[in-house]
Amino acid sequence: METLWFCLIAIMITGYVVFDGFDLGAGIVHLRVARDPRERARVLRTIGPVWDGNEVWLLAAGGTLFFAFPTLYASSFSGFYLPLTVVLWLLILRGVSLEFRHHLEGPVWKPLWDVVFSGASILLAIFFGAALGGVVRGVPLTESGYFFEPLWTDFRTGPPTGVIDWYTSIVGIASLLTLAVHGALWIALKTDGPLRLRSIRVGRALWWALCASTVAVTIATFVVQPHVPQRLSDRPWGLLFPLLALAGLFGIPLFLSRRNDLAAFLSSCAYIVGMLTSVAFGIYPFVLPANTDPAYALTVHNAAAAATGLRIGLIWWIPGMLLVAGYFVLLYRRFAGRVPDDAEPH
């Protein structure tokens, strides 16, 4: 039952990155691909109907984490208090910038909120990646199951560690590139004309950097967390997950060359799913490794709630997620197709 909930949470986090990732990516690249206020408004129109709904996956994952693994929730949210506060402010700034851009007219306000939206999106991508890197690397857990990390120390991966070190920085940059490509492909899928062509050019240019960062992250992960290659060695079928990521990565330029925007975007989705499921498979059964003493690590077994609660919770989780899935199907079908040039943003 604990393993099932570990997989369900991994699925929800992956869903959040896939769905909210493209609107974060659109924010990252929109100042580069859009040349004037009308084009910037059109970019925002591509995510306007869905960006806040996409964050439902983050809320659902957080709520499920609290229910299924309360020890992990308590430990990680107290230890990562500072970066989580930063993430909260960045999420607020993204929402505020989108709303205020349409309510404050003037030659200064709209460009200002465009910059705020882009900057918050960039920093969110980096912080989310650094947080993921911190989980893979391990944190300085004590015997009590708690820890604290400053924002940075000496940039080494051994204790004492900070939220930002050389490894989490690499993962943060890889996350930024992943979401930037994802967002550029989304804009290309939802627009046409010069805006679409510039988005494709940006996506193609960033793809090369994404390939390099994928190699760098893989090598660094094998060095920093030996449990990952050992797990792949013990369970070779787990190689299906990195193979999915590779197929998605190389599918992007293949389908772009064939002018198949939808397949290119779905390839980006496959790359993200493959990378995140590789991480989940690689660190299992750990949910929060310890870089102090392996005996202090939190696993799916010692961090999970009681078995009875997990079984009862599954009964309520299934219909709840069916409602969420139905809502998303209706939402994306309602706003399917390319955004016209004269459309106003939501």
C-alpha atoms as a printed R data frame, in Angstrom:
    type eleno elety resid chain resno       x      y       z
1   ATOM     1    CA   MET     A     1   0.000  0.000   0.000
2   ATOM     2    CA   GLU     A     2   2.881  2.402   0.802
3   ATOM     3    CA   THR     A     3   4.436  1.743  -2.609
4   ATOM     4    CA   LEU     A     4   1.106  2.407  -4.308
5   ATOM     5    CA   TRP     A     5   0.824  5.805  -2.644
6   ATOM     6    CA   PHE     A     6   4.442  6.579  -3.542
7   ATOM     7    CA   CYS     A     7   3.545  5.904  -7.192
8   ATOM     8    CA   LEU     A     8   0.348  7.972  -7.009
9   ATOM     9    CA   ILE     A     9   2.175 10.979  -5.588
10  ATOM    10    CA   ALA     A    10   4.873 10.615  -8.242
11  ATOM    11    CA   ILE     A    11   2.155 10.593 -10.903
12  ATOM    12    CA   MET     A    12   0.552 13.766  -9.512
13  ATOM    13    CA   ILE     A    13   3.876 15.598  -9.290
14  ATOM    14    CA   THR     A    14   4.658 14.515 -12.849
15  ATOM    15    CA   GLY     A    15   1.226 15.738 -13.939
16  ATOM    16    CA   TYR     A    16   1.913 19.104 -12.338
17  ATOM    17    CA   VAL     A    17   5.248 19.488 -14.125
18  ATOM    18    CA   VAL     A    18   3.772 18.479 -17.485
19  ATOM    19    CA   PHE     A    19   0.733 20.767 -17.251
20  ATOM    20    CA   ASP     A    20   1.980 23.740 -15.257
21  ATOM    21    CA   GLY     A    21   5.403 23.320 -16.844
22  ATOM    22    CA   PHE     A    22   4.288 24.624 -20.225
23  ATOM    23    CA   ASP     A    23   2.790 27.797 -18.780
24  ATOM    24    CA   LEU     A    24   5.932 28.319 -16.685
25  ATOM    25    CA   GLY     A    25   7.889 27.763 -19.890
26  ATOM    26    CA   ALA     A    26   5.702 30.219 -21.778
27  ATOM    27    CA   GLY     A    27   6.528 32.783 -19.120
28  ATOM    28    CA   ILE     A    28  10.227 32.017 -19.431
29  ATOM    29    CA   VAL     A    29  10.408 32.532 -23.206
30  ATOM    30    CA   HIS     A    30   7.581 34.969 -23.927
31  ATOM    31    CA   LEU     A    31   9.774 38.089 -23.853
32  ATOM    32    CA   ARG     A    32  12.069 36.394 -26.360
33  ATOM    33    CA   VAL     A    33   9.499 35.047 -28.806
34  ATOM    34    CA   ALA     A    34   7.033 37.968 -28.695
35  ATOM    35    CA   ARG     A    35   8.174 41.214 -30.299
36  ATOM    36    CA   ASP     A    36   5.353 43.630 -29.409
37  ATOM    37    CA   PRO     A    37   2.514 44.028 -26.867
38  ATOM    38    CA   ARG     A    38  -0.011 42.288 -29.109
39  ATOM    39    CA   GLU     A    39   2.188 39.216 -29.479
40  ATOM    40    CA   ARG     A    40   2.914 39.163 -25.757
41  ATOM    41    CA   ALA     A    41  -0.826 39.306 -25.111
42  ATOM    42    CA   ARG     A    42  -1.289 36.439 -27.538
43  ATOM    43    CA   VAL     A    43   1.291 34.332 -25.701
44  ATOM    44    CA   LEU     A    44  -0.497 34.956 -22.429
45  ATOM    45    CA   ARG     A    45  -3.766 34.063 -24.147
46  ATOM    46    CA   THR     A    46  -2.401 30.580 -24.855
47  ATOM    47    CA   ILE     A    47  -2.129 29.876 -21.128
48  ATOM    48    CA   GLY     A    48  -4.840 32.207 -19.808
49  ATOM    49    CA   PRO     A    49  -7.675 29.651 -19.664
50  ATOM    50    CA   VAL     A    50  -5.595 26.912 -18.015
51  ATOM    51    CA   TRP     A    51  -2.673 28.265 -15.972
52  ATOM    52    CA   ASP     A    52  -4.478 28.464 -12.627
53  ATOM    53    CA   GLY     A    53  -6.247 25.136 -13.201
54  ATOM    54    CA   ASN     A    54  -2.881 23.470 -13.838
55  ATOM    55    CA   GLU     A    55  -1.826 24.279 -10.282
56  ATOM    56    CA   VAL     A    56  -4.564 21.957  -9.010
57  ATOM    57    CA   TRP     A    57  -2.063 19.142  -9.512
58  ATOM    58    CA   LEU     A    58   0.377 20.830  -7.108
59  ATOM    59    CA   LEU     A    59  -2.315 21.267  -4.467
60  ATOM    60    CA   ALA     A    60  -3.485 17.683  -4.926
61  ATOM    61    CA   ALA     A    61   0.061 16.350  -4.621
62  ATOM    62    CA   GLY     A    62   0.693 18.401  -1.477
63  ATOM    63    CA   GLY     A    63  -2.552 17.260   0.124
64  ATOM    64    CA   THR     A    64  -1.903 13.623  -0.751
65  ATOM    65    CA   LEU     A    65   1.647 13.873   0.569
66  ATOM    66    CA   PHE     A    66   0.302 15.184   3.885
67  ATOM    67    CA   PHE     A    67  -2.180 12.328   4.069
68  ATOM    68    CA   ALA     A    68  -0.039  9.401   2.892
69  ATOM    69    CA   PHE     A    69   3.405 10.362   4.233
70  ATOM    70    CA   PRO     A    70   2.875 12.745   7.171
71  ATOM    71    CA   THR     A    71   6.410 12.279   8.505
72  ATOM    72    CA   LEU     A    72   7.879 13.258   5.141
73  ATOM    73    CA   TYR     A    73   5.530 16.243   4.917
74  ATOM    74    CA   ALA     A    74   6.499 17.491   8.382
75  ATOM    75    CA   SER     A    75  10.223 16.952   7.858
76  ATOM    76    CA   SER     A    76  10.540 18.395   4.344
77  ATOM    77    CA   PHE     A    77   8.288 21.397   4.886
78  ATOM    78    CA   SER     A    78  10.183 22.431   8.014
79  ATOM    79    CA   GLY     A    79  13.625 21.749   6.537
80  ATOM    80    CA   PHE     A    80  12.853 23.482   3.242
81  ATOM    81    CA   TYR     A    81  11.017 26.341   4.914
82  ATOM    82    CA   LEU     A    82  13.095 29.101   3.296
83  ATOM    83    CA   PRO     A    83  12.954 27.862  -0.335
84  ATOM    84    CA   LEU     A    84   9.260 26.991   0.018
85  ATOM    85    CA   THR     A    85   8.589 30.547   1.179
86  ATOM    86    CA   VAL     A    86  10.450 31.843  -1.871
87  ATOM    87    CA   VAL     A    87   8.415 29.535  -4.120
88  ATOM    88    CA   LEU     A    88   5.191 30.791  -2.525
89  ATOM    89    CA   TRP     A    89   6.138 34.406  -3.231
90  ATOM    90    CA   LEU     A    90   7.076 33.574  -6.815
91  ATOM    91    CA   LEU     A    91   3.724 31.842  -7.374
92  ATOM    92    CA   ILE     A    92   1.990 34.917  -5.972
93  ATOM    93    CA   LEU     A    93   4.010 37.218  -8.228
94  ATOM    94    CA   ARG     A    94   3.075 35.188 -11.309
95  ATOM    95    CA   GLY     A    95  -0.618 35.394 -10.494
96  ATOM    96    CA   VAL     A    96  -0.458 39.068  -9.562
97  ATOM    97    CA   SER     A    97   1.456 40.000 -12.701
98  ATOM    98    CA   LEU     A    98  -1.064 38.242 -14.957
99  ATOM    99    CA   GLU     A    99  -4.008 39.940 -13.258
100 ATOM   100    CA   PHE     A   100  -2.526 43.429 -12.894
101 ATOM   101    CA   ARG     A   101  -1.310 43.445 -16.488
102 ATOM   102    CA   HIS     A   102  -4.930 43.551 -17.650
103 ATOM   103    CA   HIS     A   103  -6.186 46.024 -15.056
104 ATOM   104    CA   LEU     A   104  -3.464 48.691 -14.981
105 ATOM   105    CA   GLU     A   105  -3.229 50.520 -18.277
106 ATOM   106    CA   GLY     A   106  -0.235 52.603 -19.231
107 ATOM   107    CA   PRO     A   107   3.057 52.507 -21.126
108 ATOM   108    CA   VAL     A   108   4.987 51.492 -17.984
109 ATOM   109    CA   TRP     A   109   2.725 49.019 -16.194
110 ATOM   110    CA   LYS     A   110   2.274 46.324 -18.851
111 ATOM   111    CA   PRO     A   111   6.007 46.005 -19.676
112 ATOM   112    CA   LEU     A   112   6.752 45.952 -15.930
113 ATOM   113    CA   TRP     A   113   4.331 43.111 -15.246
114 ATOM   114    CA   ASP     A   114   5.617 41.221 -18.302
115 ATOM   115    CA   VAL     A   115   9.122 41.341 -16.805
116 ATOM   116    CA   VAL     A   116   7.821 40.298 -13.379
117 ATOM   117    CA   PHE     A   117   5.927 37.382 -14.914
118 ATOM   118    CA   SER     A   118   8.964 36.233 -16.874
119 ATOM   119    CA   GLY     A   119  11.366 36.655 -13.945
120 ATOM   120    CA   ALA     A   120   9.093 34.785 -11.534
121 ATOM   121    CA   SER     A   121   8.681 31.953 -14.052
122 ATOM   122    CA   ILE     A   122  12.456 31.649 -14.514
123 ATOM   123    CA   LEU     A   123  13.153 31.588 -10.769
124 ATOM   124    CA   LEU     A   124  10.353 29.098 -10.129
125 ATOM   125    CA   ALA     A   125  11.787 26.681 -12.684
126 ATOM   126    CA   ILE     A   126  15.226 26.953 -11.075
127 ATOM   127    CA   PHE     A   127  13.932 26.552  -7.513
128 ATOM   128    CA   PHE     A   128  11.739 23.582  -8.404
129 ATOM   129    CA   GLY     A   129  14.716 21.921 -10.061
130 ATOM   130    CA   ALA     A   130  16.995 22.689  -7.118
131 ATOM   131    CA   ALA     A   131  14.409 21.216  -4.734
132 ATOM   132    CA   LEU     A   132  14.244 18.024  -6.790
133 ATOM   133    CA   GLY     A   133  18.029 17.876  -6.828
134 ATOM   134    CA   GLY     A   134  18.086 18.294  -3.053
135 ATOM   135    CA   VAL     A   135  15.764 15.335  -2.598
136 ATOM   136    CA   VAL     A   136  17.883 13.118  -4.866
137 ATOM   137    CA   ARG     A   137  21.151 14.247  -3.233
138 ATOM   138    CA   GLY     A   138  19.848 13.794   0.290
139 ATOM   139    CA   VAL     A   139  19.473 16.179   3.208
140 ATOM   140    CA   PRO     A   140  21.148 16.365   6.636
141 ATOM   141    CA   LEU     A   141  18.473 14.408   8.498
142 ATOM   142    CA   THR     A   142  19.015 13.840  12.198
143 ATOM   143    CA   GLU     A   143  17.873 10.944  14.343
144 ATOM   144    CA   SER     A   144  14.674 12.870  15.110
145 ATOM   145    CA   GLY     A   145  13.781 12.889  11.399
146 ATOM   146    CA   TYR     A   146  14.157 16.655  10.966
147 ATOM   147    CA   PHE     A   147  16.753 18.887   9.367
148 ATOM   148    CA   PHE     A   148  17.520 22.460   8.420
149 ATOM   149    CA   GLU     A   149  19.375 23.759   5.386
150 ATOM   150    CA   PRO     A   150  20.480 27.328   4.725
151 ATOM   151    CA   LEU     A   151  20.133 28.666   1.219
152 ATOM   152    CA   TRP     A   152  23.788 27.821   0.554
153 ATOM   153    CA   THR     A   153  27.000 26.904   2.392
154 ATOM   154    CA   ASP     A   154  30.185 26.047   0.480
155 ATOM   155    CA   PHE     A   155  28.431 24.620  -2.632
156 ATOM   156    CA   ARG     A   156  29.605 21.091  -1.822
157 ATOM   157    CA   THR     A   157  27.232 18.128  -1.759
158 ATOM   158    CA   GLY     A   158  28.550 16.703   1.496
159 ATOM   159    CA   PRO     A   159  27.329 17.867   4.902
160 ATOM   160    CA   PRO     A   160  26.837 20.576   5.857
161 ATOM   161    CA   THR     A   161  24.746 21.175   2.742
162 ATOM   162    CA   GLY     A   162  22.676 24.097   1.581
163 ATOM   163    CA   VAL     A   163  19.669 24.221  -0.677
164 ATOM   164    CA   ILE     A   164  21.933 25.422  -3.485
165 ATOM   165    CA   ASP     A   165  25.174 23.596  -4.286
166 ATOM   166    CA   TRP     A   166  26.905 22.567  -7.494
167 ATOM   167    CA   TYR     A   167  24.605 19.580  -7.996
168 ATOM   168    CA   THR     A   168  21.287 21.293  -7.290
169 ATOM   169    CA   SER     A   169  22.462 24.182  -9.480
170 ATOM   170    CA   ILE     A   170  22.937 21.779 -12.392
171 ATOM   171    CA   VAL     A   171  19.486 20.288 -11.819
172 ATOM   172    CA   GLY     A   172  18.000 23.789 -11.530
173 ATOM   173    CA   ILE     A   173  19.514 24.843 -14.868
174 ATOM   174    CA   ALA     A   174  18.301 21.608 -16.476
175 ATOM   175    CA   SER     A   175  14.813 22.288 -15.110
176 ATOM   176    CA   LEU     A   176  14.905 25.807 -16.562
177 ATOM   177    CA   LEU     A   177  15.919 24.525 -19.993
178 ATOM   178    CA   THR     A   178  13.334 21.718 -19.894
179 ATOM   179    CA   LEU     A   179  10.457 24.051 -19.127
180 ATOM   180    CA   ALA     A   180  11.688 26.691 -21.581
181 ATOM   181    CA   VAL     A   181  11.634 24.137 -24.423
182 ATOM   182    CA   HIS     A   182   8.280 22.817 -23.174
183 ATOM   183    CA   GLY     A   183   6.819 26.315 -23.144
184 ATOM   184    CA   ALA     A   184   8.204 27.229 -26.567
185 ATOM   185    CA   LEU     A   185   6.640 24.104 -28.063
186 ATOM   186    CA   TRP     A   186   3.323 24.933 -26.402
187 ATOM   187    CA   ILE     A   187   3.345 28.433 -27.896
188 ATOM   188    CA   ALA     A   188   4.192 26.951 -31.311
189 ATOM   189    CA   LEU     A   189   1.285 24.533 -30.936
190 ATOM   190    CA   LYS     A   190  -1.200 27.258 -29.984
191 ATOM   191    CA   THR     A   191  -0.202 30.056 -32.392
192 ATOM   192    CA   ASP     A   192   0.659 30.582 -36.022
193 ATOM   193    CA   GLY     A   193   2.557 33.004 -38.211
194 ATOM   194    CA   PRO     A   194   5.798 34.718 -37.112
195 ATOM   195    CA   LEU     A   195   5.125 34.022 -33.429
196 ATOM   196    CA   ARG     A   196   4.975 30.296 -34.065
197 ATOM   197    CA   LEU     A   197   8.133 30.354 -36.178
198 ATOM   198    CA   ARG     A   198  10.093 32.270 -33.531
199 ATOM   199    CA   SER     A   199   8.896 29.850 -30.852
200 ATOM   200    CA   ILE     A   200  10.117 26.909 -32.931
201 ATOM   201    CA   ARG     A   201  13.494 28.586 -33.459
202 ATOM   202    CA   VAL     A   202  13.858 29.201 -29.722
203 ATOM   203    CA   GLY     A   203  12.829 25.627 -28.942
204 ATOM   204    CA   ARG     A   204  15.339 24.224 -31.422
205 ATOM   205    CA   ALA     A   205  18.155 26.407 -30.105
206 ATOM   206    CA   LEU     A   206  17.451 25.483 -26.477
207 ATOM   207    CA   TRP     A   207  17.149 21.790 -27.390
208 ATOM   208    CA   TRP     A   208  20.904 21.512 -27.803
209 ATOM   209    CA   ALA     A   209  21.467 22.971 -24.349
210 ATOM   210    CA   LEU     A   210  18.813 20.602 -23.003
211 ATOM   211    CA   CYS     A   211  20.692 17.622 -24.430
212 ATOM   212    CA   ALA     A   212  23.906 18.785 -22.746
213 ATOM   213    CA   SER     A   213  22.144 19.373 -19.436
214 ATOM   214    CA   THR     A   214  20.532 15.917 -19.598
215 ATOM   215    CA   VAL     A   215  23.947 14.302 -19.914
216 ATOM   216    CA   ALA     A   216  25.350 16.500 -17.125
217 ATOM   217    CA   VAL     A   217  22.459 15.749 -14.751
218 ATOM   218    CA   THR     A   218  22.680 11.998 -15.395
219 ATOM   219    CA   ILE     A   219  26.419 11.831 -14.717
220 ATOM   220    CA   ALA     A   220  26.175 14.096 -11.666
221 ATOM   221    CA   THR     A   221  23.287 12.060 -10.223
222 ATOM   222    CA   PHE     A   222  25.219  8.821 -10.543
223 ATOM   223    CA   VAL     A   223  28.118 10.441  -8.681
224 ATOM   224    CA   VAL     A   224  26.109 12.167  -5.956
225 ATOM   225    CA   GLN     A   225  23.530  9.429  -5.296
226 ATOM   226    CA   PRO     A   226  25.020  5.917  -5.866
227 ATOM   227    CA   HIS     A   227  21.660  4.368  -4.948
228 ATOM   228    CA   VAL     A   228  20.280  5.394  -8.352
229 ATOM   229    CA   PRO     A   229  22.678  3.408 -10.590
230 ATOM   230    CA   GLN     A   230  22.552  0.518  -8.122
231 ATOM   231    CA   ARG     A   231  18.768  0.439  -8.358
232 ATOM   232    CA   LEU     A   232  18.896  0.453 -12.162
233 ATOM   233    CA   SER     A   233  21.447 -2.356 -12.031
234 ATOM   234    CA   ASP     A   234  19.290 -4.447  -9.689
235 ATOM   235    CA   ARG     A   235  16.067 -3.784 -11.631
236 ATOM   236    CA   PRO     A   236  17.025 -3.459 -15.325
237 ATOM   237    CA   TRP     A   237  13.380 -3.072 -16.356
238 ATOM   238    CA   GLY     A   238  13.585  0.404 -14.799
239 ATOM   239    CA   LEU     A   239  15.655  1.447 -17.824
240 ATOM   240    CA   LEU     A   240  12.321  1.842 -19.614
241 ATOM   241    CA   PHE     A   241  11.902  5.191 -17.854
242 ATOM   242    CA   PRO     A   242  15.150  6.815 -19.092
243 ATOM   243    CA   LEU     A   243  14.508  5.275 -22.511
244 ATOM   244    CA   LEU     A   244  11.154  7.062 -22.563
245 ATOM   245    CA   ALA     A   245  12.957 10.304 -21.737
246 ATOM   246    CA   LEU     A   246  15.453  9.752 -24.570
247 ATOM   247    CA   ALA     A   247  12.669  8.939 -27.024
248 ATOM   248    CA   GLY     A   248  10.890 12.149 -26.069
249 ATOM   249    CA   LEU     A   249  14.090 14.203 -26.254
250 ATOM   250    CA   PHE     A   250  14.979 13.084 -29.771
251 ATOM   251    CA   GLY     A   251  11.364 13.130 -30.879
252 ATOM   252    CA   ILE     A   252  11.268 16.914 -30.441
253 ATOM   253    CA   PRO     A   253  13.544 17.868 -33.388
254 ATOM   254    CA   LEU     A   254  12.259 14.938 -35.447
255 ATOM   255    CA   PHE     A   255   8.644 16.104 -35.317
256 ATOM   256    CA   LEU     A   256   9.564 19.777 -35.609
257 ATOM   257    CA   SER     A   257  11.310 18.967 -38.887
258 ATOM   258    CA   ARG     A   258   8.064 17.334 -40.048
259 ATOM   259    CA   ARG     A   259   6.037 20.381 -38.941
260 ATOM   260    CA   ASN     A   260   4.034 18.273 -36.525
261 ATOM   261    CA   ASP     A   261   3.674 20.685 -33.601
262 ATOM   262    CA   LEU     A   262   1.412 18.422 -31.566
263 ATOM   263    CA   ALA     A   263   3.761 15.436 -31.764
264 ATOM   264    CA   ALA     A   264   6.732 17.677 -30.855
265 ATOM   265    CA   PHE     A   265   4.900 18.968 -27.791
266 ATOM   266    CA   LEU     A   266   3.867 15.439 -26.779
267 ATOM   267    CA   SER     A   267   7.517 14.409 -27.165
268 ATOM   268    CA   SER     A   268   8.422 17.111 -24.677
269 ATOM   269    CA   CYS     A   269   5.767 15.715 -22.344
270 ATOM   270    CA   ALA     A   270   7.267 12.233 -22.759
271 ATOM   271    CA   TYR     A   271  10.734 13.583 -21.932
272 ATOM   272    CA   ILE     A   272   9.476 15.170 -18.706
273 ATOM   273    CA   VAL     A   273   7.533 12.032 -17.726
274 ATOM   274    CA   GLY     A   274  10.557  9.846 -18.455
275 ATOM   275    CA   MET     A   275  12.952 12.002 -16.441
276 ATOM   276    CA   LEU     A   276  10.699 12.313 -13.395
277 ATOM   277    CA   THR     A   277   9.729  8.649 -13.338
278 ATOM   278    CA   SER     A   278  13.433  7.781 -13.630
279 ATOM   279    CA   VAL     A   279  14.052  9.850 -10.505
280 ATOM   280    CA   ALA     A   280  11.158  8.229  -8.625
281 ATOM   281    CA   PHE     A   281  12.313  4.750  -9.631
282 ATOM   282    CA   GLY     A   282  15.937  5.542  -8.859
283 ATOM   283    CA   ILE     A   283  15.472  6.762  -5.287
284 ATOM   284    CA   TYR     A   284  12.817  4.196  -4.242
285 ATOM   285    CA   PRO     A   285  12.282  3.082  -1.461
286 ATOM   286    CA   PHE     A   286  13.617  6.399  -0.140
287 ATOM   287    CA   VAL     A   287  11.318  9.386  -0.093
288 ATOM   288    CA   LEU     A   288  13.961 11.619   1.524
289 ATOM   289    CA   PRO     A   289  17.513 10.236   1.579
290 ATOM   290    CA   ALA     A   290  19.894 11.303   4.336
291 ATOM   291    CA   ASN     A   291  23.431 12.458   3.549
292 ATOM   292    CA   THR     A   292  24.394 12.172   7.220
293 ATOM   293    CA   ASP     A   293  23.592  8.583   8.232
294 ATOM   294    CA   PRO     A   294  21.626  6.269   5.898
295 ATOM   295    CA   ALA     A   295  19.782  4.946   8.938
296 ATOM   296    CA   TYR     A   296  18.111  8.362   9.340
297 ATOM   297    CA   ALA     A   297  16.628  8.338   5.824
298 ATOM   298    CA   LEU     A   298  12.875  8.463   5.354
299 ATOM   299    CA   THR     A   299  11.462  5.608   3.285
300 ATOM   300    CA   VAL     A   300   8.030  4.620   2.028
301 ATOM   301    CA   HIS     A   301   7.808  2.377   5.071
302 ATOM   302    CA   ASN     A   302   8.867  4.541   8.016
303 ATOM   303    CA   ALA     A   303   7.283  7.760   6.701
304 ATOM   304    CA   ALA     A   304   3.867  6.387   5.708
305 ATOM   305    CA   ALA     A   305   0.599  6.717   7.561
306 ATOM   306    CA   ALA     A   306  -1.157  3.713   9.079
307 ATOM   307    CA   ALA     A   307  -2.196  1.015   6.617
308 ATOM   308    CA   THR     A   308  -5.878  1.347   7.518
309 ATOM   309    CA   GLY     A   309  -5.849  5.060   6.761
310 ATOM   310    CA   LEU     A   310  -4.088  4.469   3.447
311 ATOM   311    CA   ARG     A   311  -6.721  1.937   2.385
312 ATOM   312    CA   ILE     A   312  -9.624  4.192   3.358
313 ATOM   313    CA   GLY     A   313  -7.959  7.191   1.734
314 ATOM   314    CA   LEU     A   314  -7.664  5.324  -1.551
315 ATOM   315    CA   ILE     A   315 -11.450  4.944  -1.638
316 ATOM   316    CA   TRP     A   316 -11.834  8.735  -1.524
317 ATOM   317    CA   TRP     A   317  -8.810  9.520  -3.703
318 ATOM   318    CA   ILE     A   318 -10.096  7.610  -6.757
319 ATOM   319    CA   PRO     A   319 -13.379  9.534  -7.286
320 ATOM   320    CA   GLY     A   320 -11.651 12.813  -6.441
321 ATOM   321    CA   MET     A   321  -9.003 12.330  -9.103
322 ATOM   322    CA   LEU     A   322 -11.618 11.148 -11.612
323 ATOM   323    CA   LEU     A   323 -13.350 14.514 -11.125
324 ATOM   324    CA   VAL     A   324 -10.049 16.337 -11.644
325 ATOM   325    CA   ALA     A   325  -9.323 14.308 -14.787
326 ATOM   326    CA   GLY     A   326 -12.807 15.007 -16.152
327 ATOM   327    CA   TYR     A   327 -12.403 18.716 -15.463
328 ATOM   328    CA   PHE     A   328  -9.118 18.797 -17.354
329 ATOM   329    CA   VAL     A   329 -10.545 16.937 -20.330
330 ATOM   330    CA   LEU     A   330 -13.419 19.409 -20.587
331 ATOM   331    CA   LEU     A   331 -11.119 22.403 -20.073
332 ATOM   332    CA   TYR     A   332  -8.613 21.446 -22.744
333 ATOM   333    CA   ARG     A   333 -11.294 20.421 -25.219
334 ATOM   334    CA   ARG     A   334 -13.070 23.735 -24.662
335 ATOM   335    CA   PHE     A   335  -9.936 25.744 -25.449
336 ATOM   336    CA   ALA     A   336  -8.475 23.471 -28.118
337 ATOM   337    CA   GLY     A   337  -7.014 24.929 -31.300
338 ATOM   338    CA   ARG     A   338  -4.742 27.824 -32.094
339 ATOM   339    CA   VAL     A   339  -5.216 31.258 -30.563
340 ATOM   340    CA   PRO     A   340  -6.268 33.827 -33.190
341 ATOM   341    CA   ASP     A   341  -4.164 36.905 -33.679
342 ATOM   342    CA   ASP     A   342  -6.896 39.280 -32.514
343 ATOM   343    CA   ALA     A   343  -7.728 37.397 -29.308
344 ATOM   344    CA   GLU     A   344  -7.561 39.237 -26.011
345 ATOM   345    CA   PRO     A   345  -5.884 37.510 -23.047
346 ATOM   346    CA   HIS     A   346  -7.940 36.150 -20.153
